[in-house]
Amino acid sequence: MIYHPDRNPDDPQAAAKFIMISKAYECLTNEDARENCQKYGNPEGSNSFNVGIALPSFLVRKENQVRVMGVIFLILVIVIPAMLIYWNSNMNKFDEFGMLKTNYLRLYE
């Protein structure tokens, strides 16, 4: 009752202490809460938040690791730069109006 938030409205530390005391009391009186305290250090259980990504099973199999990494490497190091080089070389063939430079020279010579 000493640290109850209603008795100490001006003390923000009292609310935090009261919560800790309540959790400790729950660990001492409830068998499930005691097991959770011993396992996780918290009477509510594991507070971890797990995030997963849904991937096809062949991507995450151990025996396919080298192949998957090889394909990713090829895409990042060879395919994407090759596409950018090809796109850039084609962009140099056109003028600012979108007309082929060779056609422009033929028309206006």
Secondary structure, 3 states (H helix, E strand, C coil): CCCCCCCCCCCHHHHHHHHHHHHHHHHHHCHHHHHHHHHHCCCCCCCCCCCCCCCCHHHHCHHHHHHHHHHHHHHHHHHHHHHHHHHHHHHCCECCCCCEHHHHHHHCC
